[in-house]
Amino acid sequence: MTFAAVLALCVLVGVFLVLALTRIPPDAVLMGALAVLLFSGVLTSSEALSGFSNEGMITIAVLFVVGAGLTETGAVTSLAERIFGRPKTTAGAILRVMAPTAALSAFVNNTPVVAMLISAVSDWARQHRITPSKVLLPLSYAAILGGTCTMIGTSTNLVVNGLLIRAADQTQAAGGPALPRGLGLLDISWVGVPMAVIGILFVVLTHRLLLPNRQSAAPVREDPRRYITEMEVEIGSPLVGKTIEEAGLRHLPGLYLAEINRDGEVLPAVSPKEKLRANDRLVFVGVVESVRDLQKMRGLVPATNQVFKLDAPRSQRCLIEAVISDRCPLVGKTVRDGRFRSVYNAVVIAVAREGERLPGKIGDIVLRRGDTVLLEAHPSFMETHRHSRDFYLLSRLEDSRPPRFEKAAAALIILAIMVFVVSLSESLGDVTIQIGSVRAAFGRITMLKGALLGAAAMILLRCCTLTEARRAVDWQLLVTIGAALGVGQALEKTGAASLIAGSLIELAGHNPWIALLFVHLITSVLTEMVTNNAAAALMFPFALAAANTLGVNPIPFVVSIMMAASASFATPLGYQTNLMVYGPGNYRFSDYLRAGIPMNILNTVVTVTLAPRIWPF
């Protein structure tokens, strides 16, 4: 083994140890490792930076823009509510997340599925008082498991299938023993589907032992009755006809429904079975974060019609907290009589007073010195009144823009078209359009091409702005992925990965079952250290050589490589989706080891047991 190979392995071990034993962010650790490999001469500049031009990484970056369109229109939140429903237990929530995610990932590349669902699943979990760390890792695992169910579920399956087709062509040209020329779309399903079912059930049943509880489930402060706010059920709202419980207004974190004002009649102590009607005015009491989330619920609007008379469109406004000073001219006046909109071009949508429960409507509350009001206004309000003596303090709430619900249908249509076109192209091949004598060849519509078209459509149709698109991109994640790919490049270039794999396969002897087990285990370990596609490409020649030496059917070995390389659970570096949930779930490296190693063992047992029985040696 050369010095370069030894150094590459040492750097890799160092990365694992630092991630496991410290809280240093993964992007800093991996960039440091990449710098060591670059300065030592193991990698050239172009090789070190190759990961940052990787198509998969660029695809993820573009998909963040698609996700921004879905988020800013409220489409992803409403879609999550319909798909995931309203769980009563953590186990039920995990099952509701994993089952549909796995099914979707079987036919759509699993990386974009996770990219678009992370935000929705996190918000959905908090709304149902579930710790996001309990559902985000299962989200990644479900996407990985679903990707193994079909040939198009993950790029790794396509890479291995392409290697098999090329090997079959080369063998045929050389006059060697015939090899199957690739696998069909659902051939791998015989192993992938049982593994997906068993894997999902395993996570659901063991979540108390294996999944961490890294952050509080709800943003509840010391005083959960801080603000009083009024919302009105719109005419034609999807909430009309639903009970309070069905509408999701029963167990909002840090917020409770105090009363309903219906046609001048006040309904206190609202029953969860009470059905909502159009124009119902709902009075809520709770913390500011939950009031902000309430503004984003489809079918509910602020009860004051003053909101709709502000100059800027709602999609351009934000929520601002302001503390009334004793010099404010509105002190001693009701919110309605003070004509807040006319004076400040802002509207009061909630009021808090030292945790006191304020009776009556928002417009009837008499403002006092020290009251905290929640305003809906254009962001310029902050600059205009930052030094005003009318307010003691001004504070803007992050992520408080009302969604563009009117664009939600357009965002979902864009997503559906993107998924359909990419899936169809991956199944049928190159896309060619001919109109009369004019013929245009577009080649295969890859996930990158589809994502670029989807992102452009989101911006052109105003589902999100350019500013929102830029803000949606998780640059820290992209740096982490690019650097990880560079480290993997070092293991490939120095031959360290190939040398270790070849040596271990020789230990299998002439027993095809042991050889298959070794191939699977080595591929699984390599996948945790380098990228899944790289691990599959490295192991394919060894697997094919082992099958030829033993004189057995190579398909069990090919399927085993697909399953082992695609199903990487034990580290955040092994698969992109694991990295994507690392930050949002507030995970530690050890969390992946605790939950992922049993999943890897399960995958090994299922694959090595089923593959030779479905495709006999």
Secondary structure, 3 states (H helix, E strand, C coil): CCHHHHHHHHHHHHHHHHHHHCCCCHHHHHHHHHHHHHHCCCCCHHHHHHHHHCHHHHHHHHHHHHHHHHHHCCHHHHHHHHHHCCCCCHHHHHHHHHHHHHHHHCCCCHHHHHHHHHHHHHHHHHHCCCCCHHHHHHHHHHHHHHHCCCCCCCHHHHHHHHHHHHHHHHHHHHCCCCCCCCCCCCCCHHHHHHHHHHHHHHHHHHHHHHCCCCCCCCCCCCCCCCEEEEEEECCCCCCCCCECCCCCCCCCCCEEEEEEEECCEEEECCCCCCECCCCCEEEEEECHHHHHHHCCCCCEEECCHHHHHCCCCHHHCEEEEEEECCCCCCCCCECCCCCHHHHHCEEEEEEECCCCCCCCCHHHCECCCCCEEEEEECCHHHHHHCCCCCEEEEEECCCCCCCCHHHHHHHHHHHHHHHHHHHHHHHHCCEEEEECCEEEEEECCCHHHHHHHHHHHHHHCCCCCHHHHHHHCCHHHHHHHHHHHHHHHHHHHHCHHHHHHHHHHHCCCCCHHHHHHHHHHHHHHHHHHCCHHHHHHHHHHHHHHHHHHHCCCCHHHHHHHHHHHHCCCCCCCCCHHHHHHHCCCCCCHHHHHHHHHHHHHHHHHHHHHHHHHHCCC
